[in-house]
């Protein structure tokens, strides 16, 4: 792959040269899949799970074909079928006889093919009657079961199936998937509580059907070395202390580290110092102010107050405690619990655990957090 102008990627996957670390996670996924075990992958949003999946699919050994689909935009099994058909159509080579058979079947569904104006990739829309999507999904996976290579299907934002109008979608997919021998899956999702419902609840069909992998932030030392390499490789001098300050500001959150480094790299001269990165960080916050004010418009007064309070604190372990409520004048514990639930549903805050097992709440948007902390 040819070198790109800015090595700090904020969208997509541009090859292993621009991908930092995740060596252990990649090996775990590869080992599971090569040995016939599907895997559930969970992580908070924008921490790098999609990049990890893309990286893994690019590293698959000979005799394996990787297919990726993101089902977050889908709202029904019919749209799931469209996403699956598009992914297969875009991945399987038509030159081989098995590939031709699979693509001929997809074409027999008479899809409407348009090209995404941003990516240029084909998008398929299959016009099927209500109730027929299940049968066609079964047929597509049946074709892949007969494919001469092992097939890995990565379904991103898998928790979206819980919003489909069709009842028991997880039971349908589980019954279909468990009969496959040539096809293995990565089920990934960023809404961790929903993914846990699907895969860790003994009453659900997917319970104990996969391996489980949770990814966290990239190792700080590995990230420092990665960032230093790309700055120095392009002729920019940067000290490790400066890199660590940038990473701390971005909370070591992959997307925001990449975004800040991308901006600093784009404006860098021979030397990168604290003044430069702080200028770029401040510029990012100014650019996002209109988005932050929109948050306020979308929320109730109580929800907005709680969001600001959590942003100020960074991490909140006891949101209904007397001290926290009093400090930010949040009303009653019941009000805080209602607001907490609403903010989680809107994916503006998330809950996670520190190594000691203690749960905390934090704001997804690191830029909003820094903006609020500067107020």
C-alpha positions as a Python dict, from the first residue, in 0.01 Angstrom:
ca = {
    (1, 'X'): (0, 0, 0),
    (2, 'X'): (134, 342, -98),
    (3, 'X'): (234, 589, 173),
    (4, 'X'): (-38, 837, 264),
    (5, 'X'): (3, 1207, 333),
    (6, 'X'): (-99, 1190, 699),
    (7, 'X'): (-12, 869, 890),
    (8, 'X'): (-265, 926, 1169),
    (9, 'X'): (-581, 766, 1037),
    (10, 'X'): (-915, 874, 1182),
    (11, 'X'): (-1147, 665, 960),
    (12, 'X'): (-1111, 330, 789),
    (13, 'X'): (-811, 99, 774),
    (14, 'X'): (-505, 181, 566),
    (15, 'X'): (-282, -118, 642),
    (16, 'X'): (-70, -250, 926),
    (17, 'X'): (186, 33, 895),
    (18, 'X'): (-73, 277, 1025),
    (19, 'X'): (-222, 43, 1284),
    (20, 'X'): (-91, 57, 1640),
    (21, 'X'): (-32, -250, 1855),
    (22, 'X'): (-330, -481, 1937),
    (23, 'X'): (-89, -772, 1882),
    (24, 'X'): (-231, -986, 2160),
    (25, 'X'): (-592, -915, 2064),
    (26, 'X'): (-522, -994, 1698),
    (27, 'X'): (-359, -1324, 1793),
    (28, 'X'): (-650, -1417, 2021),
    (29, 'X'): (-906, -1353, 1748),
    (30, 'X'): (-700, -1535, 1487),
    (31, 'X'): (-642, -1833, 1714),
    (32, 'X'): (-1012, -1861, 1796),
    (33, 'X'): (-1126, -1839, 1436),
    (34, 'X'): (-862, -2067, 1284),
    (35, 'X'): (-954, -2325, 1547),
    (36, 'X'): (-1322, -2305, 1468),
    (37, 'X'): (-1449, -2077, 1746),
    (38, 'X'): (-1653, -1767, 1681),
    (39, 'X'): (-1579, -1466, 1903),
    (40, 'X'): (-1776, -1188, 2065),
    (41, 'X'): (-1580, -861, 2064),
    (42, 'X'): (-1689, -570, 2282),
    (43, 'X'): (-1547, -224, 2337),
    (44, 'X'): (-1665, 128, 2400),
    (45, 'X'): (-1724, 339, 2090),
    (46, 'X'): (-1426, 471, 1894),
    (47, 'X'): (-1169, 275, 2091),
    (48, 'X'): (-1061, 87, 1777),
    (49, 'X'): (-1263, -234, 1750),
    (50, 'X'): (-1353, -183, 1384),
    (51, 'X'): (-990, -110, 1302),
    (52, 'X'): (-893, -428, 1488),
    (53, 'X'): (-1144, -630, 1287),
    (54, 'X'): (-1018, -484, 959),
    (55, 'X'): (-660, -552, 1068),
    (56, 'X'): (-743, -912, 1154),
    (57, 'X'): (-922, -976, 826),
    (58, 'X'): (-616, -844, 642),
    (59, 'X'): (-396, -1087, 840),
    (60, 'X'): (-597, -1406, 786),
    (61, 'X'): (-388, -1705, 676),
    (62, 'X'): (-414, -1856, 330),
    (63, 'X'): (-733, -2048, 273),
    (64, 'X'): (-948, -1801, 465),
    (65, 'X'): (-1181, -1530, 331),
    (66, 'X'): (-1294, -1243, 552),
    (67, 'X'): (-1626, -1060, 507),
    (68, 'X'): (-1713, -745, 704),
    (69, 'X'): (-2054, -584, 748),
    (70, 'X'): (-2173, -305, 977),
    (71, 'X'): (-2539, -349, 1066),
    (72, 'X'): (-2581, -33, 1275),
    (73, 'X'): (-2782, 139, 997),
    (74, 'X'): (-3014, -163, 959),
    (75, 'X'): (-3361, -172, 1110),
    (76, 'X'): (-3498, -512, 1006),
    (77, 'X'): (-3398, -856, 881),
    (78, 'X'): (-3463, -735, 527),
    (79, 'X'): (-3201, -463, 574),
    (80, 'X'): (-2971, -717, 740),
    (81, 'X'): (-3004, -923, 421),
    (82, 'X'): (-2909, -615, 216),
    (83, 'X'): (-2599, -558, 430),
    (84, 'X'): (-2498, -925, 409),
    (85, 'X'): (-2554, -942, 33),
    (86, 'X'): (-2356, -620, -19),
    (87, 'X'): (-2065, -749, 189),
    (88, 'X'): (-2055, -1084, 7),
    (89, 'X'): (-2091, -919, -334),
    (90, 'X'): (-1803, -683, -254),
    (91, 'X'): (-1570, -954, -120),
    (92, 'X'): (-1615, -1284, -303),
    (93, 'X'): (-1426, -1296, -636),
    (94, 'X'): (-1652, -1384, -927),
    (95, 'X'): (-1369, -1542, -1126),
    (96, 'X'): (-1387, -1873, -936),
    (97, 'X'): (-1669, -2117, -999),
    (98, 'X'): (-1786, -2118, -634),
    (99, 'X'): (-1771, -1740, -627),
    (100, 'X'): (-1976, -1721, -946),
    (101, 'X'): (-2240, -1950, -798),
    (102, 'X'): (-2272, -1734, -487),
    (103, 'X'): (-2290, -1409, -681),
    (104, 'X'): (-2533, -1560, -933),
    (105, 'X'): (-2762, -1645, -643),
    (106, 'X'): (-2741, -1289, -507),
    (107, 'X'): (-2812, -1154, -854),
    (108, 'X'): (-3115, -1384, -875),
    (109, 'X'): (-3267, -1177, -594),
    (110, 'X'): (-3270, -889, -844),
    (111, 'X'): (-3090, -637, -627),
    (112, 'X'): (-3079, -270, -710),
    (113, 'X'): (-2712, -172, -713),
    (114, 'X'): (-2603, 183, -638),
    (115, 'X'): (-2259, 316, -554),
    (116, 'X'): (-2186, 493, -229),
    (117, 'X'): (-2091, 853, -321),
    (118, 'X'): (-1823, 865, -50),
    (119, 'X'): (-1656, 525, -80),
    (120, 'X'): (-1746, 428, -437),
    (121, 'X'): (-1837, 80, -314),
    (122, 'X'): (-2152, -94, -441),
    (123, 'X'): (-2459, -104, -216),
    (124, 'X'): (-2728, -364, -279),
    (125, 'X'): (-3098, -335, -202),
    (126, 'X'): (-3295, -657, -234),
    (127, 'X'): (-3670, -626, -286),
    (128, 'X'): (-3815, -921, -97),
    (129, 'X'): (-4166, -975, 34),
    (130, 'X'): (-4233, -965, 409),
    (131, 'X'): (-4121, -1286, 574),
    (132, 'X'): (-3886, -1387, 291),
    (133, 'X'): (-3570, -1230, 433),
    (134, 'X'): (-3508, -1526, 664),
    (135, 'X'): (-3511, -1772, 376),
    (136, 'X'): (-3269, -1566, 168),
    (137, 'X'): (-3030, -1509, 460),
    (138, 'X'): (-3027, -1886, 509),
    (139, 'X'): (-2952, -1934, 138),
    (140, 'X'): (-2665, -1683, 131),
    (141, 'X'): (-2501, -1844, 435),
    (142, 'X'): (-2564, -2186, 279),
    (143, 'X'): (-2372, -2075, -29),
    (144, 'X'): (-2084, -1957, 189),
    (145, 'X'): (-2089, -2291, 372),
    (146, 'X'): (-2007, -2456, 39),
    (147, 'X'): (-1727, -2210, -43),
    (148, 'X'): (-1386, -2383, -82),
    (149, 'X'): (-1214, -2150, 168),
    (150, 'X'): (-1293, -2102, 536),
    (151, 'X'): (-1516, -1796, 569),
    (152, 'X'): (-1495, -1542, 852),
    (153, 'X'): (-1792, -1305, 877),
    (154, 'X'): (-1747, -1002, 1106),
    (155, 'X'): (-2080, -843, 1200),
    (156, 'X'): (-2019, -503, 1355),
    (157, 'X'): (-2268, -343, 1598),
    (158, 'X'): (-2442, -678, 1633),
    (159, 'X'): (-2659, -552, 1920),
    (160, 'X'): (-2867, -372, 1657),
    (161, 'X'): (-3065, -695, 1597),
    (162, 'X'): (-3237, -626, 1932),
    (163, 'X'): (-3413, -329, 1767),
    (164, 'X'): (-3552, -529, 1475),
    (165, 'X'): (-3933, -559, 1461),
    (166, 'X'): (-3906, -932, 1391),
    (167, 'X'): (-3942, -1131, 1712),
    (168, 'X'): (-3666, -1365, 1828),
    (169, 'X'): (-3414, -1252, 1568),
    (170, 'X'): (-3130, -1378, 1786),
    (171, 'X'): (-3295, -1723, 1806),
    (172, 'X'): (-3331, -1735, 1427),
    (173, 'X'): (-2969, -1638, 1366),
    (174, 'X'): (-2839, -1870, 1638),
    (175, 'X'): (-3024, -2171, 1494),
    (176, 'X'): (-2891, -2086, 1149),
    (177, 'X'): (-2533, -2021, 1255),
    (178, 'X'): (-2491, -2327, 1476),
    (179, 'X'): (-2540, -2555, 1175),
    (180, 'X'): (-2249, -2401, 984),
    (181, 'X'): (-1910, -2570, 983),
    (182, 'X'): (-1722, -2369, 722),
    (183, 'X'): (-1826, -2024, 844),
    (184, 'X'): (-1713, -1857, 1166),
    (185, 'X'): (-1818, -1522, 1306),
    (186, 'X'): (-1697, -1218, 1493),
    (187, 'X'): (-1988, -1048, 1668),
    (188, 'X'): (-1878, -701, 1774),
    (189, 'X'): (-2061, -423, 1949),
    (190, 'X'): (-2007, -95, 2131),
    (191, 'X'): (-2319, -104, 2351),
    (192, 'X'): (-2164, -334, 2604),
    (193, 'X'): (-2474, -384, 2820),
    (194, 'X'): (-2674, -503, 2518),
    (195, 'X'): (-2395, -732, 2399),
    (196, 'X'): (-2383, -881, 2748),
    (197, 'X'): (-2758, -942, 2732),
    (198, 'X'): (-2717, -1127, 2405),
    (199, 'X'): (-2414, -1339, 2493),
    (200, 'X'): (-2392, -1361, 2873),
    (201, 'X'): (-2758, -1409, 2971),
    (202, 'X'): (-2832, -1783, 3020),
    (203, 'X'): (-3184, -1733, 2887),
    (204, 'X'): (-3067, -1601, 2548),
    (205, 'X'): (-2993, -1824, 2244),
    (206, 'X'): (-2634, -1698, 2197),
    (207, 'X'): (-2536, -1775, 2558),
    (208, 'X'): (-2189, -1939, 2573),
    (209, 'X'): (-2185, -1986, 2195),
    (210, 'X'): (-1865, -1788, 2136),
    (211, 'X'): (-1534, -1689, 2286),
    (212, 'X'): (-1533, -1346, 2451),
    (213, 'X'): (-1285, -1062, 2404),
    (214, 'X'): (-1308, -712, 2550),
    (215, 'X'): (-1061, -456, 2422),
    (216, 'X'): (-948, -153, 2616),
    (217, 'X'): (-715, 137, 2550),
    (218, 'X'): (-388, 76, 2366),
    (219, 'X'): (-80, 37, 2583),
    (220, 'X'): (63, 386, 2645),
    (221, 'X'): (427, 291, 2579),
    (222, 'X'): (334, 120, 2252),
    (223, 'X'): (136, 426, 2145),
    (224, 'X'): (422, 663, 2228),
    (225, 'X'): (660, 459, 2011),
    (226, 'X'): (405, 447, 1727),
    (227, 'X'): (343, 824, 1732),
    (228, 'X'): (713, 909, 1765),
    (229, 'X'): (799, 684, 1471),
    (230, 'X'): (551, 846, 1235),
    (231, 'X'): (647, 1201, 1326),
    (232, 'X'): (1020, 1133, 1303),
    (233, 'X'): (986, 924, 986),
    (234, 'X'): (840, 1231, 815),
    (235, 'X'): (1109, 1466, 948),
    (236, 'X'): (935, 1612, 1255),
    (237, 'X'): (1106, 1611, 1594),
    (238, 'X'): (882, 1541, 1892),
    (239, 'X'): (968, 1456, 2252),
    (240, 'X'): (809, 1165, 2437),
    (241, 'X'): (688, 1404, 2706),
    (242, 'X'): (493, 1598, 2444),
    (243, 'X'): (339, 1278, 2309),
    (244, 'X'): (237, 1165, 2655),
    (245, 'X'): (78, 1505, 2725),
    (246, 'X'): (-123, 1476, 2403),
    (247, 'X'): (-235, 1124, 2490),
    (248, 'X'): (-336, 1227, 2840),
    (249, 'X'): (-546, 1514, 2701),
    (250, 'X'): (-714, 1264, 2465),
    (251, 'X'): (-758, 1021, 2757),
    (252, 'X'): (-566, 756, 2560),
    (253, 'X'): (-888, 706, 2364),
    (254, 'X'): (-786, 580, 2020),
    (255, 'X'): (-1006, 800, 1803),
    (256, 'X'): (-924, 1122, 1989),
    (257, 'X'): (-550, 1044, 2004),
    (258, 'X'): (-554, 985, 1629),
    (259, 'X'): (-757, 1300, 1566),
    (260, 'X'): (-527, 1523, 1770),
    (261, 'X'): (-213, 1369, 1618),
    (262, 'X'): (-363, 1409, 1271),
    (263, 'X'): (-419, 1782, 1332),
    (264, 'X'): (-77, 1835, 1490),
    (265, 'X'): (98, 1645, 1211),
    (266, 'X'): (-84, 1849, 945),
    (267, 'X'): (40, 2176, 1097),
    (268, 'X'): (381, 2060, 1219),
    (269, 'X'): (712, 2225, 1130),
    (270, 'X'): (1049, 2073, 1209),
    (271, 'X'): (979, 2069, 1583),
    (272, 'X'): (655, 1977, 1759),
    (273, 'X'): (621, 2137, 2102),
    (274, 'X'): (354, 2182, 2368),
    (275, 'X'): (241, 2515, 2226),
    (276, 'X'): (158, 2360, 1889),
    (277, 'X'): (-48, 2067, 2017),
    (278, 'X'): (-234, 2285, 2265),
    (279, 'X'): (-324, 2526, 1983),
    (280, 'X'): (-463, 2237, 1780),
    (281, 'X'): (-649, 2096, 2081),
    (282, 'X'): (-810, 2434, 2146),
    (283, 'X'): (-904, 2461, 1780),
    (284, 'X'): (-1076, 2122, 1794),
    (285, 'X'): (-1283, 2234, 2091),
    (286, 'X'): (-1384, 2559, 1919),
    (287, 'X'): (-1489, 2368, 1608),
    (288, 'X'): (-1708, 2135, 1814),
    (289, 'X'): (-1884, 2401, 2022),
    (290, 'X'): (-2188, 2402, 1796),
    (291, 'X'): (-2221, 2026, 1854),
    (292, 'X'): (-2188, 2067, 2228),
    (293, 'X'): (-2463, 2330, 2239),
    (294, 'X'): (-2678, 2091, 2036),
    (295, 'X'): (-2636, 1835, 2314),
    (296, 'X'): (-2801, 2083, 2548),
    (297, 'X'): (-3096, 2124, 2312),
    (298, 'X'): (-3147, 1748, 2292),
    (299, 'X'): (-3154, 1690, 2667),
    (300, 'X'): (-3377, 1780, 2958),
    (301, 'X'): (-3243, 2022, 3214),
    (302, 'X'): (-3169, 1737, 3456),
    (303, 'X'): (-2995, 1526, 3192),
    (304, 'X'): (-2780, 1820, 3080),
    (305, 'X'): (-2680, 1896, 3440),
    (306, 'X'): (-2579, 1533, 3499),
    (307, 'X'): (-2386, 1515, 3170),
    (308, 'X'): (-2190, 1829, 3266),
    (309, 'X'): (-2121, 1692, 3613),
    (310, 'X'): (-1986, 1360, 3482),
    (311, 'X'): (-1777, 1545, 3224),
    (312, 'X'): (-1625, 1763, 3497),
    (313, 'X'): (-1538, 1461, 3709),
    (314, 'X'): (-1403, 1247, 3426),
    (315, 'X'): (-1508, 926, 3603),
    (316, 'X'): (-1796, 897, 3848),
    (317, 'X'): (-1813, 587, 4067),
    (318, 'X'): (-2115, 675, 4281),
    (319, 'X'): (-2353, 896, 4081),
    (320, 'X'): (-2631, 872, 4340),
    (321, 'X'): (-2408, 953, 4635),
    (322, 'X'): (-2502, 1247, 4855),
    (323, 'X'): (-2166, 1419, 4799),
    (324, 'X'): (-2184, 1402, 4417),
    (325, 'X'): (-2548, 1513, 4401),
    (326, 'X'): (-2488, 1799, 4642),
    (327, 'X'): (-2170, 1916, 4467),
    (328, 'X'): (-2353, 1964, 4136),
    (329, 'X'): (-2706, 2036, 4267),
    (330, 'X'): (-2858, 1739, 4082),
    (331, 'X'): (-3177, 1695, 4282),
    (332, 'X'): (-3274, 1355, 4416),
    (333, 'X'): (-3110, 1011, 4361),
    (334, 'X'): (-3422, 903, 4171),
    (335, 'X'): (-3382, 1197, 3930),
    (336, 'X'): (-3016, 1113, 3879),
    (337, 'X'): (-3099, 747, 3806),
    (338, 'X'): (-3359, 846, 3545),
    (339, 'X'): (-3116, 1087, 3381),
    (340, 'X'): (-2838, 832, 3396),
    (341, 'X'): (-3051, 575, 3215),
    (342, 'X'): (-3157, 829, 2951),
    (343, 'X'): (-2798, 939, 2885),
    (344, 'X'): (-2689, 576, 2845),
    (345, 'X'): (-2972, 509, 2600),
    (346, 'X'): (-2868, 815, 2400),
    (347, 'X'): (-2507, 681, 2410),
    (348, 'X'): (-2376, 1002, 2562),
    (349, 'X'): (-2230, 827, 2864),
    (350, 'X'): (-2113, 471, 2922),
    (351, 'X'): (-2035, 247, 3216),
    (352, 'X'): (-1721, 37, 3249),
    (353, 'X'): (-1504, -122, 3514),
    (354, 'X'): (-1157, -44, 3645),
    (355, 'X'): (-917, -337, 3698),
    (356, 'X'): (-1030, -374, 4058),
    (357, 'X'): (-1381, -447, 3932),
    (358, 'X'): (-1540, -121, 4042),
    (359, 'X'): (-1789, 31, 3797),
    (360, 'X'): (-1772, 393, 3685),
    (361, 'X'): (-1956, 623, 3447),
    (362, 'X'): (-1788, 850, 3194),
    (363, 'X'): (-1875, 1070, 2895),
    (364, 'X'): (-1817, 917, 2553),
    (365, 'X'): (-1713, 1240, 2385),
    (366, 'X'): (-1364, 1326, 2515),
    (367, 'X'): (-1373, 1664, 2340),
    (368, 'X'): (-1695, 1754, 2522),
    (369, 'X'): (-1535, 1644, 2848),
    (370, 'X'): (-1234, 1871, 2791),
    (371, 'X'): (-1459, 2157, 2683),
    (372, 'X'): (-1665, 2129, 2999),
    (373, 'X'): (-1356, 2100, 3218),
    (374, 'X'): (-1234, 2429, 3071),
    (375, 'X'): (-1552, 2609, 3171),
}
